[in-house]
């Protein structure tokens, strides 16, 4: 391994966030797919590094191959990441660079549909790394088991991978290593497929329900709370929120419903009554100019005039509603 070679993310790369050729988030039961999970040094695809790639190749419901590589990130990882992932700096010291690992992973995954839990996170990291290392986009379509689980198991308080594993009574090895998380995700996905058929008879019937809940154009002002009991100390209580861009974890209607359930309200556009503008992912909005939507520009205009309005990224919104 040539330690003197350029490492993605270490140096003077001008990173981008627009993922024009990213694959589609789909709901299907493919005969062949690859489960993918990454361990990383943080949450930002633009600035954090991959330290492990795990993948499982599945055909007709059976595992036929697997892929696992540690990746040297170019610098020491924090003690927090060591404790979280179980990956130590000693383990990474002799690992290959992403420049060496990514071509191997690309050969393994090919053009397969990718499956993962909150897989949009992994896909974004892969897209950035593909762009700079392989000089091509990562365009595989993907299936997010987390988003499916939210519709399939709405009674659960949380829908993290560990929550679904416990709900489905799946046992296995320690989590937070890429390959073990792939196996958990594979078993959850196969079980969710069975539950979808049991409950809805046909995948298309589940997809119709899912797509109806994710349809665009609903007037968010018409949403009503699912309970009349509110925590009047919550920061969103009696506050009006507006969303712009595509959220990573929820449809806009789902996110708005959470706000309303907390005693807030939602608007379709930024006005003088807006208290929070939540910035989603603007990658797919063809109307975006100079990186800002018209809603963001209007909110900044009101902010400069002294209006009680805050512009927050979606990760801050998730912290406010208790999601991590």
Secondary structure, 3 states (H helix, E strand, C coil): CCCCCCCCCCCCCCCCCCCCCCCCECCCCCCEEEEEEEEECCCCCCCCCEEEEEEEEEECCEEEEEEEEECCCCCCCCHHHHHHHCCCHHHHHCCCCHHHHHHHHHHHHCCCCEEECCHHHHHHHHHHHHHHHHCCCCCCCEEEHHHHHHHHCCCCCCCCHHHHHHHCCCCCCCCCCHHHHHHHHHHHHHHHHHHHHHHHCCHHHHHHHHHHHCCCCCCHHHCCCCCCCCCCCCCCCCCEEEEECECCCCCHHHHHHHHHHCCCEECCCCCCCCCEEEECECCCCCCCECCECHHHHHHHHHHHCCCCCEEEEHHHHHHHCCCC
